[in-house]
């Protein structure tokens, strides 16, 4: 199965900019389907980005985040060729992990 995470990390000088798109339904548990039945909550709870074994970005999310979330941030201390590890865990226990080389 292909990863749900697409990430791009580019370094310019001391700063590395990260952009990630994660495919996930992010159902809040408050929306009904076409039959009028509640769609059960299904959302990412924890999202982390690691560089060199250290968290450079972490988020605890709930059902208020939109479908297929987009994340953009910047951090210092990385260089071109380094790896960035991205992982998430959702409220049903599913996980995904991806790595990206910083360009």
C-alpha positions in Angstrom: 0.0 0.0 0.0 1.3 3.4 -0.9 1.9 5.9 1.9 -0.8 8.4 2.7 2.0 11.0 3.3 3.5 13.3 0.6 6.2 15.5 1.9 8.6 18.0 0.5 11.5 19.5 2.5 13.8 22.1 1.1 16.8 23.7 2.8 18.0 27.2 2.1 20.8 28.4 4.4 19.9 27.6 8.0 16.2 27.1 7.5 14.4 24.0 6.2 10.9 24.5 5.0 8.6 21.4 5.2 5.3 21.0 3.3 3.2 17.8 3.8 -0.1 16.6 2.5 -1.7 13.6 4.3 -4.6 11.7 2.9 -7.0 10.9 5.7 -10.8 11.2 6.0 -10.6 13.2 9.3 -14.2 12.4 10.1 -15.3 14.3 13.3 -18.1 12.0 14.3 -20.7 14.8 14.0 -21.5 14.4 10.3 -24.3 12.3 8.8 -24.1 10.3 5.6 -26.7 10.4 2.8 -28.9 7.9 4.7 -28.9 10.2 7.8 -26.6 8.0 9.8 -23.7 9.4 11.8 -20.3 8.8 10.2 -18.1 7.4 13.1 -15.2 9.6 14.2 -12.0 8.7 12.3 -9.2 11.3 12.6 -5.4 11.6 13.1 -4.6 12.0 16.8 -0.8 12.4 16.7 1.5 13.8 14.0 5.3 14.0 14.3 8.2 15.1 12.2 11.6 13.9 13.3 15.0 15.0 12.2 18.2 13.3 13.5 16.1 11.5 16.1 14.6 14.7 17.5 11.0 16.0 17.1 11.0 19.2 15.1 7.2 19.3 14.9 4.5 17.5 16.8 0.7 18.0 16.9 -2.1 16.5 18.8 -5.2 16.7 16.6 -8.9 16.1 17.1 -11.9 15.9 14.8 -11.8 19.6 13.9 -9.1 19.3 11.3 -10.2 19.1 7.7 -10.0 16.1 5.4 -6.6 15.5 3.8 -4.7 17.9 6.1 -1.9 20.1 4.8 1.0 21.0 7.1 3.7 23.7 6.5 6.4 24.7 8.9 10.1 25.6 9.1 12.9 24.6 11.4 16.7 25.1 11.8 19.5 22.6 12.1 19.1 20.4 9.0 21.1 20.4 5.8 20.5 19.1 2.3 20.7 15.3 2.1 19.4 14.7 5.7 16.4 12.6 6.3 13.1 13.7 7.8 10.7 11.0 9.3 7.0 11.7 9.3 4.5 9.6 11.2 0.9 9.7 12.3 -1.5 7.6 14.5 -5.2 7.9 14.3 -8.0 7.2 16.8 -8.6 3.7 15.3 -5.0 2.7 15.8 -3.9 3.0 12.2 -0.5 4.4 11.5 1.6 5.6 8.6 5.3 6.6 8.3 7.3 8.1 5.5 10.8 9.5 5.1 11.9 12.3 2.9 15.4 13.6 2.0 15.8 17.2 2.5 16.7 18.9 -0.8 
